[in-house]
Amino acid sequence: MGAALALAGRGRGRTAPNPNVGCVIVRDDVVVGRGWTQPGGRPHAEAMALAEAGEKSRGATAFVTLEPCAHESPRGPACSNLLVAAGVARVVIALGDPDPRTNGAGAARLRAAGIEVTEGVRAEEARRSMAGFLTRLAKDRPFVTLKLATSLDGRIALASGESRWITGAEARAHTHLERARHEAILVGRRTMEIDNPRLDVRLPGLEDRSPRRLVLSSRGELRSLADIAKLGGINHLFVEGGAETAASFLRADLVDRLLLYRAPILIGGDGQPALGDIGLTRLGDAHGRWRLLDSRMLGSDRMEVYERA
């Protein structure tokens, strides 16, 4: 299942509105097929893995990060039917599919065909892996990551607005990798006017993974935070600036994940703060909202990832 989860990560940011799923097929302790959801959502991971395994699928075990779909589509057959037809003996599922077109029906179809089904293996990791798809279904909006790059004293620029560069090359490269894992990236109007950021991916081999650029502006495509619910084909939204835009997402409780880069520098009180007013009136309300997921050094900078608690 760990291998299937790793494969699922290859599709993140490219499969919307479908989930990014991974699948590994094992026979006699040998991996005979691997697959992950392809760009645009098809073919599905199971179809890719079964095609690679061929006749070796018969009697094999399929590990899949999401319950195989049960609904037919003009774009392809139901994966539960494909697994039955391939003659697999067992299917191990990380997470049930909350899509009402499947939601238990995929696993039931496999069991009805005499296939052994095991569910809930590494479910929490699968939930994080497919957070964009799951958030879209549950909340009718993309999964939102807020990125902040600050000094030790929480500043994002000098008083003059100079901000290039607070963090070092390694942290900036990691930001580009994060961009590649999102369908869209958003900044505020002021950031766009002052910095005119490219907001693309400039890592060798990943240039074609640059996300769709969005600007939050009273005159733009997104005129309010509610408009993110209208964004089609976007499961993951990366919010990258500036201070007021970041604060507005936090005030509206729309941030699911915090990505913080902290450089070992001090800017001082005249520097521009990372956040504006987030609507906090009691200090006690600030506690218990975020849970640390990851922390590591990137060159001389520290990167930390938090998720909603």
C-alpha positions as CSV (number, residue, x, y, z in Angstrom):
1,M,0.0,0.0,0.0
2,G,2.9,2.3,0.6
3,A,4.0,1.9,-3.0
4,A,0.4,2.6,-4.2
5,L,0.4,5.8,-2.1
6,A,3.7,6.9,-3.6
7,L,2.3,6.3,-7.1
8,A,-0.9,8.3,-6.2
9,G,1.4,11.3,-5.5
10,R,2.5,11.4,-9.1
11,G,-1.0,12.4,-10.2
12,R,-1.6,15.1,-7.6
13,G,-2.5,18.4,-9.2
14,R,-3.3,16.8,-12.6
15,T,-6.4,14.5,-12.2
16,A,-9.2,17.0,-11.2
17,P,-12.0,16.6,-10.9
18,N,-11.1,12.9,-10.3
19,P,-9.1,11.8,-7.3
20,N,-5.4,10.9,-7.7
21,V,-5.3,7.2,-7.0
22,G,-2.5,4.7,-7.0
23,C,-2.6,0.9,-7.6
24,V,-0.1,-1.9,-7.3
25,I,-0.8,-5.6,-8.3
26,V,1.2,-8.3,-6.7
27,R,1.4,-12.0,-7.6
28,D,3.6,-14.5,-5.8
29,D,5.3,-11.7,-3.9
30,V,6.3,-10.0,-7.1
31,V,4.9,-6.6,-8.4
32,V,3.4,-7.3,-11.8
33,G,1.5,-4.1,-12.4
34,R,1.6,-0.5,-11.3
35,G,-0.7,2.4,-12.2
36,W,-1.8,5.9,-11.1
37,T,-4.6,8.2,-12.3
38,Q,-3.6,9.9,-15.5
39,P,-3.8,13.6,-16.3
40,G,-7.4,14.7,-16.7
41,G,-8.6,11.8,-14.6
42,R,-8.5,8.9,-17.1
43,P,-7.4,6.2,-17.4
44,H,-7.9,5.3,-13.7
45,A,-5.1,3.7,-11.7
46,E,-6.6,0.2,-11.7
47,A,-6.9,0.2,-15.5
48,M,-3.3,1.2,-15.9
49,A,-2.0,-1.4,-13.4
50,L,-4.2,-4.2,-14.9
51,A,-3.0,-3.3,-18.4
52,E,0.6,-3.7,-17.3
53,A,0.0,-6.9,-15.4
54,G,-2.0,-8.6,-18.2
55,E,-2.6,-12.3,-17.5
56,K,-0.5,-12.1,-14.4
57,S,-3.5,-10.4,-12.7
58,R,-5.3,-13.7,-12.4
59,G,-5.1,-14.8,-8.8
60,A,-3.2,-11.7,-7.8
61,T,-3.7,-9.1,-5.1
62,A,-4.5,-5.5,-6.0
63,F,-3.6,-2.7,-3.6
64,V,-5.5,0.5,-4.3
65,T,-5.6,3.7,-2.4
66,L,-9.3,4.4,-3.1
67,E,-12.3,2.0,-3.4
68,P,-12.6,1.0,-7.1
69,C,-15.3,2.9,-8.8
70,A,-18.7,1.2,-9.5
71,H,-20.1,3.5,-12.1
72,E,-19.8,3.3,-15.9
73,S,-18.6,6.4,-17.7
74,P,-18.4,7.4,-21.4
75,R,-14.6,7.9,-20.6
76,G,-14.0,4.3,-19.4
77,P,-15.4,1.2,-17.6
78,A,-16.0,0.8,-13.9
79,C,-12.7,-0.3,-12.2
80,S,-14.6,-2.8,-10.0
81,N,-15.8,-4.5,-13.2
82,L,-12.2,-4.5,-14.6
83,L,-10.9,-6.2,-11.5
84,V,-13.6,-8.9,-11.6
85,A,-12.9,-9.5,-15.3
86,A,-9.2,-9.7,-14.7
87,G,-9.7,-12.5,-12.1
88,V,-7.8,-11.0,-9.2
89,A,-8.2,-13.0,-6.0
90,R,-7.9,-10.2,-3.4
91,V,-8.3,-6.4,-3.3
92,V,-6.8,-4.3,-0.5
93,I,-8.4,-0.8,-0.2
94,A,-7.0,2.1,1.8
95,L,-10.1,4.3,1.8
96,G,-13.7,4.0,0.8
97,D,-15.0,6.3,-1.9
98,P,-17.5,8.9,-0.7
99,D,-18.7,9.6,-4.2
100,P,-22.4,8.6,-4.1
101,R,-21.9,6.8,-7.4
102,T,-19.6,4.3,-5.6
103,N,-19.7,4.7,-1.8
104,G,-19.5,1.0,-0.9
105,A,-20.9,-0.3,-4.2
106,G,-17.4,-1.0,-5.6
107,A,-16.3,-3.2,-2.7
108,A,-19.7,-4.9,-2.7
109,R,-19.4,-5.8,-6.3
110,L,-16.0,-7.3,-5.7
111,R,-17.2,-9.4,-2.8
112,A,-20.2,-10.6,-4.8
113,A,-17.8,-11.9,-7.4
114,G,-16.0,-13.9,-4.8
115,I,-13.0,-11.6,-4.4
116,E,-11.6,-11.2,-0.9
117,V,-11.7,-7.5,0.1
118,T,-9.7,-5.8,2.9
119,E,-10.5,-2.2,3.7
120,G,-9.0,0.6,5.8
121,V,-5.3,-0.1,5.3
122,R,-3.3,3.1,5.8
123,A,-6.5,5.1,5.4
124,E,-5.3,8.3,7.1
125,E,-2.4,8.5,4.6
126,A,-4.8,7.9,1.7
127,R,-7.0,10.7,3.1
128,R,-4.1,13.1,3.0
129,S,-3.1,12.0,-0.4
130,M,-6.5,12.7,-1.9
131,A,-7.4,15.7,0.3
132,G,-8.3,17.8,-2.7
133,F,-10.9,15.3,-4.1
134,L,-12.3,14.7,-0.6
135,T,-12.6,18.4,0.3
136,R,-14.3,19.1,-3.1
137,L,-16.9,16.4,-2.3
138,A,-17.4,17.4,1.4
139,K,-17.2,21.2,1.2
140,D,-17.7,22.0,-2.5
141,R,-14.4,23.8,-2.7
142,P,-10.7,23.0,-3.3
143,F,-8.3,22.0,-0.6
144,V,-6.4,25.1,0.3
145,T,-2.7,25.4,1.1
146,L,-1.5,28.7,2.4
147,K,2.3,29.3,1.9
148,L,4.2,31.9,3.9
149,A,7.9,32.7,3.6
150,T,9.1,34.8,6.5
151,S,12.0,36.1,8.6
152,L,12.4,34.8,12.1
153,D,10.4,37.8,13.3
154,G,7.5,37.1,11.0
155,R,8.2,39.6,8.2
156,I,7.8,39.0,4.5
157,A,9.4,42.2,3.2
158,L,11.3,45.4,4.1
159,A,9.3,48.5,4.6
160,S,10.1,49.4,1.0
161,G,8.4,46.2,-0.2
162,E,11.7,44.5,-1.1
163,S,11.2,40.7,-0.6
164,R,13.6,39.0,-3.0
165,W,14.8,36.9,-1.6
166,I,14.0,36.1,2.1
167,T,14.5,32.4,1.7
168,G,17.4,30.5,0.0
169,A,17.5,28.5,-3.2
170,E,16.6,25.2,-1.6
171,A,13.4,26.6,0.0
172,R,12.4,28.3,-3.3
173,A,12.9,25.0,-5.2
174,H,10.7,23.3,-2.7
175,T,8.0,26.0,-3.3
176,H,8.2,25.2,-7.1
177,L,7.7,21.5,-6.3
178,E,4.6,22.4,-4.2
179,R,3.3,24.5,-7.1
180,A,3.6,21.5,-9.3
181,R,1.2,19.6,-7.0
182,H,-1.6,22.1,-7.3
183,E,-4.0,22.8,-10.2
184,A,-4.2,26.6,-9.4
185,I,-2.2,29.2,-7.6
186,L,-3.6,32.5,-6.2
187,V,-2.3,35.9,-5.1
188,G,-3.9,39.2,-4.3
189,R,-4.1,42.1,-6.6
190,R,-1.5,44.1,-4.7
191,T,1.0,41.3,-4.9
192,M,0.4,41.0,-8.6
193,E,0.8,44.7,-9.3
194,I,3.9,45.2,-7.1
195,D,5.8,42.0,-7.7
196,N,4.4,40.7,-11.0
197,P,5.3,37.1,-9.9
198,R,5.5,34.4,-12.6
199,L,3.9,31.8,-10.4
200,D,5.1,29.0,-12.6
201,V,7.2,25.9,-12.0
202,R,10.8,26.2,-13.0
203,L,12.2,22.8,-12.0
204,P,13.8,20.8,-14.8
205,G,11.4,18.3,-16.1
206,L,8.4,19.8,-14.3
207,E,7.9,23.0,-16.3
208,D,4.6,21.6,-17.8
209,R,3.2,21.3,-14.3
210,S,2.8,25.0,-13.8
211,P,-0.6,25.7,-12.1
212,R,-3.3,28.0,-13.4
213,R,-2.7,31.6,-12.2
214,L,-5.5,33.4,-10.3
215,V,-5.7,36.9,-8.8
216,L,-8.1,37.9,-6.1
217,S,-9.4,41.2,-7.2
218,S,-12.7,43.2,-7.3
219,R,-12.2,43.4,-11.0
220,G,-10.9,39.9,-11.7
221,E,-12.1,36.4,-12.2
222,L,-12.2,35.9,-8.4
223,R,-13.9,38.8,-6.8
224,S,-14.5,37.1,-3.4
225,L,-13.4,34.1,-1.5
226,A,-16.7,32.4,-2.2
227,D,-15.8,32.3,-5.8
228,I,-13.2,29.5,-5.2
229,A,-16.2,27.1,-5.0
230,K,-16.9,27.9,-8.7
231,L,-13.5,27.0,-9.9
232,G,-13.9,24.0,-12.2
233,G,-11.2,21.3,-12.5
234,I,-9.4,22.4,-9.4
235,N,-9.0,20.1,-6.4
236,H,-5.9,21.8,-4.9
237,L,-5.5,25.6,-4.5
238,F,-2.1,27.1,-3.5
239,V,-2.4,30.6,-1.9
240,E,0.9,32.4,-2.1
241,G,0.5,36.1,-1.2
242,G,0.2,38.6,0.1
243,A,-0.5,39.4,3.8
244,E,-4.1,40.6,3.4
245,T,-5.0,37.8,1.0
246,A,-3.5,35.2,3.4
247,A,-5.4,36.9,6.3
248,S,-8.7,36.9,4.5
249,F,-8.4,33.1,3.9
250,L,-7.7,32.5,7.5
251,R,-10.5,34.8,8.7
252,A,-12.9,32.9,6.5
253,D,-11.6,29.5,7.9
254,L,-10.7,28.3,4.4
255,V,-7.1,27.2,5.0
256,D,-6.6,23.4,5.3
257,R,-2.9,23.3,5.3
258,L,-0.1,25.7,6.3
259,L,3.3,25.6,4.5
260,L,5.8,27.8,6.4
261,Y,9.4,28.6,5.3
262,R,11.3,30.5,8.0
263,A,14.7,32.1,7.1
264,P,17.4,32.8,9.8
265,I,17.2,36.6,9.3
266,L,15.7,39.5,11.3
267,I,14.0,42.4,9.5
268,G,12.6,44.4,12.4
269,G,9.5,46.4,13.2
270,D,9.4,48.5,10.0
271,G,9.2,45.3,7.9
272,Q,5.9,44.1,6.4
273,P,4.1,41.5,8.5
274,A,3.2,38.1,7.1
275,L,-0.4,38.5,8.1
276,G,-3.1,41.1,8.5
277,D,-6.0,40.9,10.9
278,I,-7.3,37.3,11.0
279,G,-10.3,38.1,13.2
280,L,-8.8,36.8,16.5
281,T,-10.4,38.3,19.6
282,R,-9.3,35.8,22.3
283,L,-5.9,34.3,22.6
284,G,-7.4,31.0,23.7
285,D,-9.1,30.7,20.3
286,A,-5.7,30.6,18.6
287,H,-4.8,27.3,20.3
288,G,-5.6,23.8,19.1
289,R,-6.3,24.8,15.5
290,W,-3.1,23.4,13.9
291,R,-1.2,20.1,14.0
292,L,2.4,19.8,12.9
293,L,2.9,17.2,10.1
294,D,6.4,17.8,8.9
295,S,9.5,19.9,9.8
296,R,12.8,19.9,8.1
297,M,15.8,22.0,7.1
298,L,16.1,23.2,3.5
299,G,19.5,24.7,3.3
300,S,19.6,27.3,6.1
301,D,15.8,27.7,6.2
302,R,13.3,25.7,8.2
303,M,10.2,24.3,6.5
304,E,7.1,23.4,8.6
305,V,3.8,21.9,7.4
306,Y,0.7,22.1,9.5
307,E,-2.8,20.7,8.9
308,R,-6.2,21.5,10.5
309,A,-6.5,20.0,13.9
